[in-house]
Amino acid sequence: MKVTILGTGTFYVDLTRSAQSYLIEVDNKKILVDCGPGTLMRLSEIGLKTEDLDYIFLTHFHPDHSSDLFAILMGFRLKEIFHKGEDFKTPIICGPAGIQDFIKKLSHVYELPAFDTYSKVEFREYQESMKLGEITVKTFKVDHIAFGFKANAYALRFEFDDSILAFSGDSTKCDGLVNACEKANLFICDASFDKSQTALAHLNTTDIGEVAEISQVDNVVLSHFYPETKNIDLVAEVKEKYSGEVIMGEDLMELEI
């Protein structure tokens, strides 16, 4: 199982950090997890087209994790118009309940109502366990409250052979997160805050260390960075509570499980 980190940023992006997005390559499948702003550019940097993707998973609907999904789908919609008769593959879109309606509503907000009757793309709402051939994907509801509103947010767990890859998405310390990363070989984690900060929206480094230690995770990759933590040693803070390896995530970093 190979993971390419496409984006480690948030709403704050720059030349070195795009927004949240990760590419999994496993069992001859290419799976995108989240697609915040900049995902299309990062995919082009590694030589992939959107037609190369088999699945796209959204951890939740916040735009730093989802905004390029609309651009991806519009690309397919326009290709169908401009290249009539040309056959092309589209990825299956997986996400929280209401994922298809989310895209339809966005299309009206953007004044591009292109998906009311569009059937080229398949949408699947999350179940507790989903099969993608030999890959098992498990979904775990997590706590993520921003601006007083509780998001329909999930952590994701991908299992293939003896390999386990987990994503926190945006989460606080909760049972769903602990269960999602239990004995994971690699846990890619929301590292928004240093240990001095607490909030209902994100983890801090103390939370990360405690969750990873309790769940017996092999390796933790930190991501979802805000500029406020740029000069703080987040890795050292996580290791105050966690005995495994901690990696500072970087855009276009490749990891093997």
Helices and strands as residue ranges (DSSP letters): E 2-7, E 21-26, E 29-35, H 39-45, G 50-52, E 55-57, H 63-82, E 92-95, H 99-109, E 123-125, E 129-132, E 135-142, E 145-146, E 149-150, E 153-160, E 163-167, H 175-180, E 186-190, H 205-214, E 219-223, G 227-229, H 234-239, E 245-248, E 254-256
